[in-house]
Amino acid sequence: MNATAQHIVIKSYSGDRKPDIVGTQGRAWEWKLDTAQRPAMVSTWLLDAPSAHPMWKSYLVAIVHLRAIDGAPPAKIHEPGATHEVVVMALNPDHEPNPDKPGPIAYLSPANLVSQVTLGSDHAGKMLVRRLVEAFCIGELSPDTDWWQHQLRWLERTVAEIRRLQ
């Protein structure tokens, strides 16, 4: 059997910033967002995963805390005891974000994954979302919605592991 290479041209991100994580299935940049404007945001990543879906390649991967914020309505907690919420959202391919300039994003709806978890600290939340991004980049998981059951099982195992480390 002869194998032939398929070449796919993928639009590159503009900007000079090198990715924080690079794997065989993707690359990712951590976005340092202004927490004064987004006080619940713990960690945010821009993921470039070209093989995850045929129609889009960019994803936002984030974790927010569920604590009370002055002047904001209370968080909707669906899992008893949840302290944080993990979100994975596909981004509109017509409005590619720039890793150099975090700013407004155009995401697709519904979200690919939304899951509430119980962690001991925001530091643990940062560890969790970084590991999730690494799993996407190395191909252990896909950010696509077809993988949601795998994503939830992975989150459950990894949250338990992080909690044991604390």
C-alpha positions in Angstrom: 0.0 0.0 0.0 1.4 3.4 -1.0 0.9 6.2 1.5 0.8 9.8 0.2 1.3 12.9 2.2 -1.5 15.4 2.3 -0.5 19.0 2.5 -2.9 21.4 4.2 -2.3 25.1 4.1 -3.3 26.6 7.4 -3.7 30.4 8.0 -1.0 31.4 10.4 -1.5 33.7 13.4 -0.1 37.1 13.0 2.4 38.2 15.5 5.9 37.2 16.8 5.1 35.6 20.1 6.2 32.0 20.3 3.7 29.5 21.7 4.0 28.6 25.4 3.2 24.9 24.6 3.9 23.0 21.4 2.8 19.4 20.6 2.2 17.2 17.7 -1.5 18.1 17.6 -1.4 21.8 18.5 0.2 24.8 20.1 -1.0 27.2 22.7 -0.4 30.7 24.1 -1.3 31.7 27.7 -3.1 35.0 27.7 -2.5 37.2 30.6 -5.8 39.1 30.9 -6.5 42.1 33.0 -8.2 40.7 36.0 -9.5 44.1 37.0 -11.8 43.8 33.9 -12.4 40.1 34.3 -12.2 39.4 38.0 -13.3 35.8 37.9 -10.7 34.8 35.3 -8.0 32.5 36.7 -6.2 31.4 33.5 -6.9 31.7 29.8 -5.3 30.0 26.8 -5.5 30.4 23.0 -5.2 26.9 21.4 -4.4 26.3 17.8 -5.4 22.7 17.0 -5.7 22.4 13.2 -6.6 18.7 13.1 -9.3 18.8 15.8 -12.0 19.9 13.4 -12.3 20.4 9.6 -13.9 23.8 9.8 -12.1 25.7 12.6 -8.7 25.4 14.4 -8.8 27.9 17.2 -10.1 27.4 20.7 -10.3 29.4 24.0 -9.5 27.2 27.0 -10.1 28.9 30.3 -10.9 28.5 34.0 -12.8 30.9 36.2 -13.4 30.9 39.9 -17.0 30.8 41.2 -16.4 33.0 44.3 -18.7 36.0 44.9 -17.6 39.2 43.2 -18.8 42.6 44.5 -21.4 44.1 42.2 -21.8 41.0 40.1 -24.6 38.4 40.3 -23.7 35.2 42.1 -22.2 32.4 40.1 -24.6 29.6 39.1 -23.2 26.6 40.8 -24.5 23.4 39.3 -22.2 20.9 41.1 -22.4 21.1 44.9 -19.1 22.4 46.3 -17.8 23.5 42.9 -15.1 26.3 43.2 -14.1 26.7 39.5 -15.5 26.3 36.0 -13.5 25.0 33.0 -14.6 26.2 29.6 -13.5 25.2 26.1 -14.9 27.2 23.2 -14.3 27.0 19.5 -13.5 30.3 18.0 -15.0 31.8 14.8 -12.6 31.0 12.0 -13.4 34.3 10.2 -12.0 36.3 13.2 -8.7 34.6 14.2 -7.3 36.0 17.4 -3.8 37.3 17.8 -1.7 35.6 20.5 0.3 38.9 20.9 -2.8 41.0 21.7 -5.4 39.3 23.9 -8.7 41.1 23.2 -12.3 40.5 22.1 -12.9 37.1 20.6 -15.6 35.7 18.4 -16.6 32.3 19.7 -19.0 29.7 18.4 -22.0 28.6 20.4 -22.6 26.3 22.2 -19.4 25.9 24.1 -17.5 22.6 23.5 -17.1 22.0 27.2 -18.3 23.6 30.4 -17.5 21.7 33.6 -17.6 22.8 37.3 -14.9 21.3 39.5 -13.8 21.5 43.1 -10.2 22.7 43.7 -8.4 24.1 46.7 -7.0 27.2 45.1 -6.7 29.3 41.9 -3.1 27.9 41.6 -4.7 24.4 41.3 -7.0 25.8 38.7 -4.1 27.1 36.7 -2.4 23.7 36.9 -5.5 22.0 35.8 -6.1 24.2 32.7 -2.5 24.0 31.7 -2.5 20.3 31.9 -5.7 20.3 29.8 -4.1 22.5 27.1 -1.0 20.2 27.1 -3.3 17.2 26.6 -4.9 18.9 23.6 -1.5 19.8 22.2 0.0 16.3 22.5 -3.2 14.6 21.2 -4.1 12.9 24.4 -7.5 14.7 24.1 -9.2 16.7 21.3 -11.0 20.0 22.1 -13.8 18.9 19.7 -17.3 18.2 21.1 -17.1 14.6 19.9 -14.7 14.0 22.7 -16.7 15.5 25.6 -17.0 12.2 27.5 -13.3 11.7 27.3 -12.7 15.3 28.4 -15.0 14.9 31.5 -13.3 11.6 32.5 -9.9 13.2 32.0 -11.0 16.2 34.2 -12.2 14.0 36.9 -9.0 12.0 37.1 -6.8 15.1 36.9 -8.7 17.1 39.5 -8.4 14.1 41.9 -4.6 14.0 41.2 -4.2 17.7 41.7 -6.2 17.6 45.0 -3.9 14.8 46.3 -0.9 17.0 45.6 -2.3 19.9 47.6 
